[in-house]
Amino acid sequence: MKPIKMFGLAALAALMAMAFVGASSAMAESTALCSNDVEVGCTEIIHVHETSVGKAKLLSEPTVECDVLFLGDTVAETSKPLHVSGKFTYTNCNNSCAVEEVNGPALIAVLKTATELSAVTGKGLVKLTCFFGFIKCAYNGEGLEGHGTGPLKSAQKNGSVVITEQETKIENGTCPESAFLDITTTPLEATYIVSGLHYCVDYSQNNGFYADSGCTERATTQTKLYELVVANSGFKVGEVLCVNKRTLIGLWKVRNAGICEEMDFGNTSLYEKGTITAIKN
């Protein structure tokens, strides 16, 4: 029986978050994830959920296919590039194969390179077993880089990341030296990589994630006065940002030309005013 050339699914750790793309960047700005192409203020997406479009494929003899899911969190909101730490799950593989992530979590670096484009590299190790243990391999994502496009340009509604026939690297095992990965992934919600500065803002009500005016330690619930948000450069301490909260807990219904309008005293709207207390970048 000829050994199967199994694909380095650990390489997915180098691409899965790559579907997040957005506006142009500057050297002093960080890469960040947002649910809108930020103009004034955006509360970042910190929980990342990705799925493969169809199946990830190893172009080999024979071709091996698996469904792939990724669930992770951003490591630090102001990192350059953005780092995401998470876990990959592989299911419905053919040819009696089982795939699992080992020595996790996988660490992904996402860097915006141009408008609606980004590059992703990553660290991860995946073990693959086929034909009831006849084949055992471990692969890493060394040298792989994905190509991502945002929701405005992608064939996928929420954006996409594509790796096409890139050669994987064997960490250990008895598989042949060459195998080529083919995969397209997409996030579960429209997600952009934006470039901007991080501003700590005071909402004057408890619907933020930070307890201090420097936004130094993130809480797990939105019950604090302060929030760390992303906006274009040029704003100063003391100025007001109209922030997209992503959830309906704000006091303002509309953002028009960067200004919050139509107050909602029931805190059931999308936008919130925040006075800048610190600039993090």
ROKOLVO-204250 format. One record per residue (C-alpha): residue number from 1; residue in three letters; x, y, z. Coordinates in steps of 0.05 Angstrom, whole numbers. Each point is the difference from the previous one (the first is absolute). Layout:
<nodes>
> nr, rest, east, north, up
> NUM, ALA, X, Y, Z
...
</nodes>
This chain:
<nodes>
> nr, rest, east, north, up
> 1, MET, 0, 0, 0
> 2, LYS, 29, 67, -20
> 3, PRO, 3, 50, 59
> 4, ILE, -49, 58, -6
> 5, LYS, 31, 69, -6
> 6, MET, -39, 32, 57
> 7, PHE, -10, 74, 3
> 8, GLY, 30, 44, 55
> 9, LEU, -65, 21, 33
> 10, ALA, 41, 36, 51
> 11, ALA, 10, 48, -56
> 12, LEU, -72, 21, 10
> 13, ALA, 24, 33, 63
> 14, ALA, 37, 46, -47
> 15, LEU, -61, 20, -39
> 16, MET, -67, -9, 33
> 17, ALA, -6, 69, 30
> 18, MET, 23, 31, -64
> 19, ALA, -69, 14, -27
> 20, PHE, -1, 64, 40
> 21, VAL, 19, 57, -46
> 22, GLY, -12, 74, -6
> 23, ALA, 25, 71, -9
> 24, SER, 71, 28, -13
> 25, SER, 53, -1, 54
> 26, ALA, 55, 45, 26
> 27, MET, 65, -20, 33
> 28, ALA, -21, 25, 69
> 29, GLU, -68, -34, -3
> 30, SER, -21, -68, 24
> 31, THR, -38, -54, -37
> 32, ALA, -68, -12, 31
> 33, LEU, -64, -40, -12
> 34, CYS, -66, 37, -8
> 35, SER, -69, -17, -24
> 36, ASN, -2, 65, -42
> 37, ASP, 51, 35, -43
> 38, VAL, 17, 50, 55
> 39, GLU, -2, 74, -14
> 40, VAL, -9, 30, 70
> 41, GLY, -5, -53, 54
> 42, CYS, -7, -75, 5
> 43, THR, -3, -49, 58
> 44, GLU, 46, -56, -21
> 45, ILE, -19, -72, -13
> 46, ILE, 41, -42, 49
> 47, HIS, -33, -68, -10
> 48, VAL, 18, -30, -67
> 49, HIS, -41, -56, -32
> 50, GLU, 19, -27, -69
> 51, THR, -23, -58, -44
> 52, SER, 27, -30, -64
> 53, VAL, -39, 12, -64
> 54, GLY, -12, -71, -21
> 55, LYS, 58, -44, 22
> 56, ALA, 74, 13, 9
> 57, LYS, 37, -43, -51
> 58, LEU, 68, -32, -6
> 59, LEU, 18, -6, -73
> 60, SER, 32, -68, 2
> 61, GLU, -9, -72, -21
> 62, PRO, -55, -7, 20
> 63, THR, -28, 68, 20
> 64, VAL, -20, 4, 73
> 65, GLU, -54, 47, 25
> 66, CYS, -26, 25, 68
> 67, ASP, -48, 52, 26
> 68, VAL, 35, 52, 45
> 69, LEU, -25, 45, 56
> 70, PHE, 40, 51, 40
> 71, LEU, -19, 34, 65
> 72, GLY, 48, 50, 32
> 73, ASP, 10, 67, 34
> 74, THR, 45, 59, -14
> 75, VAL, 60, 0, 46
> 76, ALA, 11, 75, 6
> 77, GLU, -44, 54, -30
> 78, THR, 57, 46, -18
> 79, SER, 50, -50, -30
> 80, LYS, 34, 11, -67
> 81, PRO, -14, -46, -35
> 82, LEU, -63, -25, 34
> 83, HIS, 9, -66, 36
> 84, VAL, -56, -51, 8
> 85, SER, 6, -62, 45
> 86, GLY, -48, -57, -10
> 87, LYS, -17, -72, -16
> 88, PHE, -14, -36, -66
> 89, THR, -48, -58, -7
> 90, TYR, 1, -47, -59
> 91, THR, -60, -44, -18
> 92, ASN, -29, -43, -55
> 93, CYS, 68, -20, -29
> 94, ASN, 2, -52, -55
> 95, ASN, 47, -59, -9
> 96, SER, -11, -22, 73
> 97, CYS, 41, 59, 25
> 98, ALA, -2, 35, 67
> 99, VAL, 31, 69, 10
> 100, GLU, 13, 36, 66
> 101, GLU, 37, 62, 24
> 102, VAL, 57, -16, 49
> 103, ASN, 43, 44, 44
> 104, GLY, -52, 55, -7
> 105, PRO, -25, 52, 0
> 106, ALA, 16, 21, -71
> 107, LEU, 26, 72, -6
> 108, ILE, -18, 41, -61
> 109, ALA, 29, 67, -23
> 110, VAL, -44, 43, -44
> 111, LEU, 29, 61, -35
> 112, LYS, -37, 47, -46
> 113, THR, 40, 13, -63
> 114, ALA, -46, 44, -43
> 115, THR, -73, 20, -8
> 116, GLU, -43, -64, 6
> 117, LEU, 64, -43, 3
> 118, SER, 38, -34, 56
> 119, ALA, 54, -52, 13
> 120, VAL, -1, -54, 53
> 121, THR, 54, -45, 29
> 122, GLY, -5, -45, 59
> 123, LYS, 27, -52, 48
> 124, GLY, -34, -66, 10
> 125, LEU, 10, -75, 0
> 126, VAL, -49, -52, -26
> 127, LYS, 2, -75, 6
> 128, LEU, -31, -42, -55
> 129, THR, -16, -74, 4
> 130, CYS, -27, -40, -59
> 131, PHE, -20, -71, -16
> 132, PHE, -7, -19, 74
> 133, GLY, 70, 21, 18
> 134, PHE, 37, -24, -62
> 135, ILE, 19, 72, -15
> 136, LYS, 19, 50, 55
> 137, CYS, 26, 69, -15
> 138, ALA, 9, 68, 34
> 139, TYR, 0, 64, -40
> 140, ASN, 14, 74, 15
> 141, GLY, -18, 63, -37
> 142, GLU, 71, 24, -14
> 143, GLY, 6, 43, -62
> 144, LEU, -75, 2, -16
> 145, GLU, -35, 66, -12
> 146, GLY, -73, 12, -18
> 147, HIS, -31, 52, -45
> 148, GLY, -62, 34, 28
> 149, THR, -54, 46, -28
> 150, GLY, -53, 37, 38
> 151, PRO, -76, -2, -5
> 152, LEU, 0, 54, -53
> 153, LYS, 44, -40, -48
> 154, SER, -6, -73, 20
> 155, ALA, -44, -51, -35
> 156, GLN, -21, -19, 71
> 157, LYS, -51, 45, 35
> 158, ASN, 42, 10, 63
> 159, GLY, 69, 1, -32
> 160, SER, 48, -57, -16
> 161, VAL, 71, -25, 5
> 162, VAL, 31, -46, -52
> 163, ILE, 60, -45, -2
> 164, THR, 11, -32, -68
> 165, GLU, 47, -58, -11
> 166, GLN, 51, 21, 52
> 167, GLU, 49, -53, 23
> 168, THR, -4, -22, 72
> 169, LYS, 57, -20, 47
> 170, ILE, 7, -66, 37
> 171, GLU, 18, 6, 74
> 172, ASN, 8, -76, 9
> 173, GLY, -29, -66, -24
> 174, THR, 4, -46, -60
> 175, CYS, -38, 40, -53
> 176, PRO, 32, 22, -65
> 177, GLU, 36, 67, 1
> 178, SER, -47, 38, -46
> 179, ALA, -75, 15, 6
> 180, PHE, -38, 62, -23
> 181, LEU, -56, 35, 38
> 182, ASP, -62, 30, -32
> 183, ILE, -51, 35, 44
> 184, THR, -49, 59, 3
> 185, THR, -27, 23, 67
> 186, THR, -51, 52, 22
> 187, PRO, -21, 31, 67
> 188, LEU, -71, -10, 27
> 189, GLU, -12, 76, -1
> 190, ALA, 24, 56, -45
> 191, THR, 68, 17, 29
> 192, TYR, 50, 51, -24
> 193, ILE, 73, 11, 16
> 194, VAL, 6, 75, 11
> 195, SER, 60, 43, 14
> 196, GLY, -6, 53, 52
> 197, LEU, 19, 26, 69
> 198, HIS, -28, -27, 65
> 199, TYR, -35, 51, 43
> 200, CYS, -23, -10, 71
> 201, VAL, -68, 35, 8
> 202, ASP, -46, 16, 59
> 203, TYR, -73, -17, -15
> 204, SER, -25, 32, 65
> 205, GLN, -42, -63, 10
> 206, ASN, 18, -72, 14
> 207, ASN, 0, -33, -68
> 208, GLY, 75, -5, -12
> 209, PHE, 52, -54, 13
> 210, TYR, 51, 41, 41
> 211, ALA, -1, 28, 71
> 212, ASP, 56, 52, -8
> 213, SER, 11, 60, -45
> 214, GLY, 62, -32, -31
> 215, CYS, -37, -63, -21
> 216, THR, 54, -45, 29
> 217, GLU, -38, -63, 19
> 218, ARG, -59, -28, -39
> 219, ALA, -60, -27, 39
> 220, THR, -42, -59, -24
> 221, THR, -66, 38, 0
> 222, GLN, -21, 69, -25
> 223, THR, -13, 30, 69
> 224, LYS, 55, 52, 5
> 225, LEU, 5, 75, -17
> 226, TYR, 56, -5, -51
> 227, GLU, 11, -33, -68
> 228, LEU, 59, -10, -47
> 229, VAL, -23, 17, -70
> 230, VAL, 31, 8, -69
> 231, ALA, -4, 62, -42
> 232, ASN, 41, 38, -52
> 233, SER, 60, 39, 24
> 234, GLY, -6, 74, 15
> 235, PHE, -47, 0, 60
> 236, LYS, 24, 30, 66
> 237, VAL, -12, -12, 74
> 238, GLY, -65, 35, 20
> 239, GLU, -33, -8, -68
> 240, VAL, -63, -42, -8
> 241, LEU, -6, -62, -44
> 242, CYS, -67, -30, -22
> 243, VAL, 14, -74, 8
> 244, ASN, -34, -60, -33
> 245, LYS, -13, -45, 60
> 246, ARG, -17, -63, -42
> 247, THR, -56, -15, 50
> 248, LEU, -64, 39, 14
> 249, ILE, 20, 32, 67
> 250, GLY, 16, 71, -22
> 251, LEU, -36, 66, 11
> 252, TRP, 1, 23, -72
> 253, LYS, -37, -26, -61
> 254, VAL, 37, 31, -58
> 255, ARG, 72, 18, -19
> 256, ASN, 1, 55, -52
> 257, ALA, 66, 27, -25
> 258, GLY, 33, -27, 63
> 259, ILE, -50, 32, 48
> 260, CYS, -49, -38, 44
> 261, GLU, -73, 22, -12
> 262, GLU, -70, -18, 25
> 263, MET, 8, -16, 74
> 264, ASP, -30, -65, 27
> 265, PHE, -12, 3, 75
> 266, GLY, -14, -75, 2
> 267, ASN, 72, -19, -18
> 268, THR, -24, -44, -57
> 269, SER, 38, 31, -58
> 270, LEU, 65, -14, -37
> 271, TYR, 41, 62, 14
> 272, GLU, 32, 33, 61
> 273, LYS, 39, 64, 13
> 274, GLY, 68, -7, 31
> 275, THR, 47, 55, 24
> 276, ILE, 72, -17, -15
> 277, THR, 41, -9, 64
> 278, ALA, 64, -32, -30
> 279, ILE, 32, -19, -66
> 280, LYS, 30, -70, 2
> 281, ASN, 41, -5, -65
</nodes>
